[in-house]
């Protein structure tokens, strides 16, 4: 069964197929604990706003009431501060906007601008212009990838066109982020040993595949094969 997992606490999401006739809720809970690095005693698993409690952990996923294909399962924590990735965020009242800071006199920024030092000298201005162009290209690629990700589904057959590698064909089995990497990847299984993975990153198994029969591919290198 294809399920989507979302965790705002970790800014994480993924979509994959789960063996619901083989996995219990306890197996699923252990998988989420490893995937998101949330203490298992803190885990909150929500389905349609209802918590799947630990007393159901011996039930097979296929026997969980109201669990259907393409459902979204939300993951939260009983102890938010224990499991959040970044708590070093200043409260709003302590923040100063760039506009307000730029208007202040006697600041470091004011001194550098007046004396054309640091990033405000002419050479750095040129480098900054080049950097801005690169940022625009990265932003455009990000937007194109977002559009493509909306079209890609589990089970689709795709063409993989990575630089310096032969064209490969495979099936999409995973869509989403990898542990510790805040970027989307497509998990693809190939018909032969043309990959660099078995569906695992060495710690987390995102999906099952033979050795070197799979890869995690960035969306820009994926082309959907039309029927």
C-alpha positions as CSV (number, residue, x, y, z in Angstrom):
1,X,0.0,0.0,0.0
2,X,1.3,3.4,-0.9
3,X,1.4,5.8,2.0
4,X,2.8,9.4,2.5
5,X,4.6,10.3,5.7
6,X,4.8,13.9,6.9
7,X,6.7,15.4,9.9
8,X,6.6,19.1,10.3
9,X,8.9,18.8,13.3
10,X,11.7,17.6,10.9
11,X,10.5,19.4,7.8
12,X,10.3,15.9,6.3
13,X,8.1,14.0,3.9
14,X,8.3,10.8,1.8
15,X,6.0,8.6,-0.2
16,X,6.6,4.8,-0.6
17,X,5.0,1.4,-0.7
18,X,4.7,-0.5,2.5
19,X,4.1,-4.3,3.0
20,X,1.0,-3.8,5.0
21,X,0.2,-7.5,5.1
22,X,3.6,-8.2,6.7
23,X,4.4,-5.2,8.8
24,X,2.7,-4.6,12.2
25,X,2.1,-1.1,13.5
26,X,5.1,-1.8,15.8
27,X,7.3,-2.4,12.8
28,X,6.1,0.8,11.3
29,X,6.8,2.7,14.5
30,X,10.3,1.3,14.6
31,X,10.9,2.4,11.0
32,X,9.7,5.9,11.7
33,X,11.9,6.1,14.8
34,X,15.0,5.2,12.8
35,X,13.9,7.4,9.8
36,X,13.3,10.6,11.8
37,X,15.5,10.0,14.8
38,X,12.6,10.6,17.2
39,X,12.6,8.7,20.5
40,X,10.2,5.9,20.2
41,X,8.5,6.7,23.5
42,X,7.9,10.3,22.1
43,X,6.4,9.2,18.8
44,X,2.9,10.3,17.9
45,X,1.5,8.6,14.8
46,X,-1.7,10.3,13.5
47,X,-4.1,8.9,10.9
48,X,-7.0,11.2,10.0
49,X,-6.2,13.2,13.1
50,X,-6.6,10.1,15.3
51,X,-3.5,8.7,17.2
52,X,-2.5,5.1,16.5
53,X,-1.7,4.1,20.0
54,X,0.9,1.7,21.2
55,X,-1.7,-0.9,22.3
56,X,-2.3,-1.5,18.5
57,X,1.3,-2.2,17.8
58,X,0.7,-6.0,17.3
59,X,-1.9,-5.4,14.6
60,X,-0.9,-5.7,11.0
61,X,-1.1,-2.5,9.0
62,X,-3.7,-4.0,6.7
63,X,-6.0,-4.4,9.7
64,X,-5.7,-0.8,10.9
65,X,-9.1,0.8,10.7
66,X,-9.5,3.5,8.1
67,X,-6.1,3.1,6.6
68,X,-6.3,3.4,2.8
69,X,-4.1,3.7,-0.3
70,X,-2.4,7.1,-0.6
71,X,-3.3,8.1,3.0
72,X,-1.1,10.7,4.7
73,X,0.3,9.7,8.1
74,X,1.4,12.6,10.3
75,X,4.3,12.2,12.8
76,X,4.6,14.4,15.9
77,X,6.4,14.1,19.2
78,X,5.2,14.2,22.8
79,X,8.3,16.2,23.7
80,X,8.8,18.8,21.0
81,X,12.0,20.3,22.3
82,X,13.7,16.8,22.6
83,X,13.2,16.0,19.0
84,X,13.2,19.3,17.0
85,X,16.3,19.6,14.7
86,X,16.9,23.3,15.3
87,X,15.8,25.2,18.5
88,X,18.2,28.0,18.0
89,X,15.6,30.3,16.6
90,X,15.3,33.8,18.0
91,X,11.8,34.8,19.1
92,X,10.2,37.4,16.8
93,X,10.6,40.2,19.4
94,X,14.4,39.9,19.3
95,X,14.8,40.0,15.6
96,X,15.7,43.1,13.5
97,X,14.7,43.3,9.8
98,X,17.4,44.0,7.2
99,X,15.6,47.2,6.3
100,X,15.7,48.6,9.9
101,X,19.4,47.5,10.3
102,X,20.4,49.2,7.0
103,X,19.0,52.5,8.2
104,X,21.1,52.5,11.3
105,X,24.3,54.6,11.5
106,X,27.5,53.4,13.1
107,X,26.9,49.8,12.5
108,X,29.5,47.4,10.9
109,X,27.5,47.4,7.7
110,X,27.5,51.3,7.6
111,X,31.3,51.3,8.0
112,X,31.9,48.7,5.3
113,X,29.7,50.5,2.8
114,X,31.3,53.9,3.4
115,X,34.8,52.5,3.0
116,X,34.0,50.1,0.2
117,X,35.4,47.2,2.2
118,X,34.5,43.5,2.3
119,X,31.6,42.6,0.0
120,X,31.0,46.2,-0.8
121,X,34.2,46.8,-2.8
122,X,34.0,46.7,-6.7
123,X,35.5,43.2,-7.1
124,X,33.2,41.7,-4.6
125,X,30.3,43.5,-6.3
126,X,31.1,41.7,-9.5
127,X,31.4,38.3,-7.7
128,X,28.1,39.1,-6.0
129,X,26.5,39.7,-9.3
130,X,27.7,36.3,-10.6
131,X,26.5,34.7,-7.3
132,X,23.1,36.2,-7.8
133,X,22.8,34.8,-11.3
134,X,23.7,31.4,-9.9
135,X,21.1,31.7,-7.2
136,X,18.5,32.6,-9.9
137,X,19.4,29.4,-11.8
138,X,19.2,27.3,-8.6
139,X,15.8,28.9,-7.8
140,X,14.5,28.2,-11.3
141,X,15.7,24.5,-11.1
142,X,14.0,24.2,-7.7
143,X,10.7,25.5,-9.2
144,X,10.9,23.1,-12.2
145,X,11.6,20.2,-9.8
146,X,8.6,21.1,-7.7
147,X,6.4,20.9,-10.8
148,X,8.0,17.6,-11.8
149,X,7.6,16.1,-8.3
150,X,3.8,16.7,-8.5
151,X,3.7,14.5,-11.6
152,X,5.8,11.6,-10.4
153,X,4.0,8.8,-8.7
154,X,5.1,5.5,-7.1
155,X,5.1,2.7,-9.7
156,X,5.8,5.0,-12.7
157,X,8.5,3.9,-15.2
158,X,11.1,6.6,-15.8
159,X,14.2,7.4,-17.7
160,X,17.3,8.4,-15.7
161,X,19.7,10.9,-17.4
162,X,22.5,11.6,-14.9
163,X,25.6,13.3,-16.2
164,X,28.5,11.1,-17.2
165,X,26.4,7.9,-17.0
166,X,24.5,5.9,-19.6
167,X,20.7,6.4,-19.9
168,X,19.0,4.0,-17.5
169,X,15.4,2.9,-17.1
170,X,13.6,1.9,-13.9
171,X,10.5,2.0,-11.6
172,X,9.8,4.7,-9.0
173,X,9.5,3.1,-5.5
174,X,10.3,6.1,-3.2
175,X,9.6,9.9,-3.3
176,X,10.8,12.2,-0.6
177,X,13.7,13.2,1.6
178,X,16.6,11.2,3.0
179,X,17.7,11.3,6.6
180,X,19.7,14.5,7.2
181,X,19.3,15.8,3.7
182,X,16.6,18.5,3.2
183,X,16.1,17.9,-0.5
184,X,13.8,15.6,-2.4
185,X,15.0,12.4,-4.1
186,X,13.4,9.8,-6.3
187,X,14.2,6.1,-5.4
188,X,14.4,4.1,-8.6
189,X,14.9,0.3,-9.0
190,X,16.6,-0.8,-12.2
191,X,16.1,-4.0,-14.1
192,X,19.9,-4.7,-13.8
193,X,22.9,-3.8,-11.7
194,X,23.1,-0.3,-13.0
195,X,22.7,1.6,-9.6
196,X,24.8,2.3,-6.6
197,X,22.4,1.3,-3.8
198,X,20.1,-1.4,-2.4
199,X,17.5,1.0,-1.1
200,X,19.5,1.8,2.0
201,X,21.9,4.6,3.0
202,X,23.7,2.3,5.4
203,X,21.4,3.1,8.3
204,X,17.9,3.5,7.1
205,X,16.3,1.1,4.5
206,X,13.9,3.3,2.5
207,X,12.9,0.4,0.2
208,X,14.0,-3.1,-0.7
209,X,16.2,-3.7,-3.7
210,X,19.1,-6.0,-4.8
211,X,22.6,-4.8,-4.4
212,X,23.5,-2.1,-7.0
213,X,20.0,-2.4,-8.5
214,X,18.8,1.0,-7.2
215,X,19.7,4.6,-6.9
216,X,18.4,7.8,-5.3
217,X,18.1,10.3,-8.1
218,X,17.5,14.1,-8.1
219,X,14.3,15.1,-9.9
220,X,16.1,17.1,-12.6
221,X,17.6,13.8,-13.9
222,X,14.2,12.0,-14.2
223,X,12.0,11.8,-17.2
224,X,8.6,10.2,-17.1
225,X,8.0,7.6,-19.7
226,X,4.7,8.2,-21.3
227,X,2.6,5.1,-22.1
